């Protein structure tokens, strides 16, 4: 019984192989650096590991809402998709536009919340490495920006796809439910921040710094509650008097 070594008929492209190796090395380097940051960073650092990528996606949702509210002229290029926009086929009812405008403050307040907690905001202070938070709570905060992104995307998909006239009977309850879920999620995030991280702000003038952030979060929460209320009230009113 004879065996022969099969010959590979594929030619190896040295440049392709080199690019592949460079790509793999860069990936490994980034993974090592990320692991080092995870071990050396505080829990407050680590829960924010994915926030900035998700904040960029939230920015894209904001841009999509802006285009939905005020679309480019007919056949202009859509900056998000780089495709021509036909206003005749993408027009929306007054009800959908009205609700979309009320979503904008919610998006902007969502961005502001996560940026305030970031290394450019509250996290400029050096936090202790560990808190008394459970792993499930840390994962919850780690997923927080992504969860809000999902809700905002759902609102866009509903308002972007509704027919004319606005289908308030089918879309309105979904919009209200999502808006209320956004508020509930932020209440949970804020509770964990105020309970576990705010008291650990290291500062010689401890009361002054902590008091500043406590007041800021109260003001922010009031604005979010108001924005959510405006959206849900509008969705309910359109059910009674659709446009």
N, C-alpha and C positions, 0 to 999 in steps of 0.2 A: 504494500500500500504506500503510494508516494504522495507526499505533501509538497506543495510549492507555495512560496510566499506571494500573495497577490500583489500586483503592482498598482500603485495609485496613479490613476490617469489624470488627477487634478494637479495642475501646476500651482505651486505656492507663490503668491505675490509677496515679495519681501516687504514692500512698503505697507501693504495691507496688514501683514503680520506685525510689523513694528507699531502701527497705529493701534492695533488691538491690544498689544502689550502696554502701550502708554495709557490707553483708556483704563485697563485693568489696574495698573499701578496707581493712577489718579483716584480710582474708586477706593482702593485699599487705603491710600493715604487719607482720604476724606473720612473713611470709616474709623481709622485709628484716631484721628483728630476728634471726631465726634465722641468716641468712647472716652478719650481723655477728658473732654469737657464734661461729660456726664459724671465721671467719677470725681472730678475736682470741683464741679459746680454745686451750688446749693440746690435744694429741692425747688426753690422758686425759679432758679435758672432752668432746671431740667423740664419743668412743666411747660415752659415756653418754647421748647425745642422746635416745634412745628408751626408755631403761631405766625411767623413772618411769611411763610409760603401761603398759608391760608388767608392772611390779610391781603396778599396780592390778588388772590382769587376773589375776595370780597370787593376789592377795588374794581375788578372786572364786572362783577354783578352791578355795582353802582353805575358803571359806564353803560351797561346794557339798559338799566332803568332810565338813564338820561336819554338814550336814543329812543326808547319806547315812548317817552313823554314828548320829546321834541326830535322827531326823526329828521335825517338829512333830506335835502331836496330830492325830488324824484330822480333816480338813476345816479345819485352821487355815490361815492364809495363809502361803504360802511366801515369805519375804522376798526371795529371789533373783528369782522369777518373778511374785510377787504373784498366784499362783493357788492355789486350794485344793489341799491335799495329801491324798490318800487312801492311808493307810498299808497298807491291804489290797492295793492294786494295786502299791505301790512297796516292799514289804518285800524284804529281801535276806537271803541265807543268812549263817550265822555265819562261814563262810569269807571271804565278800566283806567283811563288816564288819571282821573281824580284819585283813585286808590293808589295808583303807582306813585303819584306825587307825595302821598302820605307815608309811603314806605321809605322815601329818601332819608328823612330824619332818623329813622330806625337804623338804617345802614350806617349813617355817619356816626351815630352814637355807639354803635357796635364797634366800629373801628377805633373810636376814641377810647373806649374801655380797655381794649387790649394794648393799645399804644401807651396808655397811661401806666399800665403795669409792666411795660417792657423795660429793657436795659436803658432806654432813653428817658424813662419816667421814674416810677417808684423803685424800680430795680437797679437804679444807679447806686443805691445804698447797698452795702455788702451785707447780705443776710447770712445767718447761721446755716450750716450745711443741712441740718435736719430739723424737722418739726415733729409734732405728735400726730400728724395726719396719717391715716391708713392708706394702704396702697390703692384701694379702690377710689379714694378721694383724690389722690394724686393723678390717677389715670383720668378721672372725670375732668379735672382742670386741664390736663394735657390735651384732651379731646374737645375742650370748650370752644375754641375758635372754629374748629371743623364742624361742630354741631350747629353753631350759629350760621355758618356758611351754608349748610344744608337747608336750614329754614328759609334763609333769604333767597336761595336758588329756587326753592319750591314756590315762594311768592311770585318770583319773576315768571316761572313757567306757567303758573295759573293765569296771571294777568296778560302775558304775551300771547297765550293761545286761545283766550276766550273769543267767542263769536260776537258779532254785532246783531242785536243789542246785547249788552252785557248780561251773561247768564248768572244773575245774582242768586237764584234759587239753588244752583249747584255749586257755584264758586264761592259765594259769600261765606257759608259756614266753614269751608276749608280755610279761607283767609283768616277768619276770626280765630279758628283753632290754632293755626300756625303762629299768629301774632301773640296769642296768649301763652303759647309754649315758649316763645322767645323770652317773654317777660319772666316766666317761671324759671327757665334755665339761668337767666342772668341773676335772679334772686338767689339761686343756689350757689352760683359762682361767687357772688358778692359775699355771701355768708361765710364761705370758706376763706376768702381773702381777709375779711375783717377779723375772723376768729383766729386764724393761724399765722398770717403774715404781717398784718399791720402792727400788732403788738411787738414784733421783733425788729422793727426799723431801728438800726443802731444810730443814735445821734445824741450828742451831748445835751441838746435842747430837746429832749425826748417828747415832751408834751406838745411843743410847737409843731414839730414835723408830723407827728401822728395826728394831731388835731387838724392840720391842713388837709391831709389825705382823707380823714373821716368826713370833713365838711365837703370836700370835692366829690366823694362818692355819694353823699346824700343828695347833693345838687344834681349829679349825673342821673341818679336813680329817679328823681322827681321828673326830670326831662324825658327819660325813657318811658316812664309810666304814662306821662301825658301823650307822647307820640303813639304808644300802643293804643291808648284810649281813643285818640282821634281816628285811627285806622279802623278799629272795631266798630265805633259808632257810625262811621261813614258806610262801612259794609252793611250794617244793619239797616241804616236809613235807605240805602239803595234797594234793599229788599222790599221796603214799603213803597218807595217812589223811584223805580228804576229809570235811568236816563236812556 
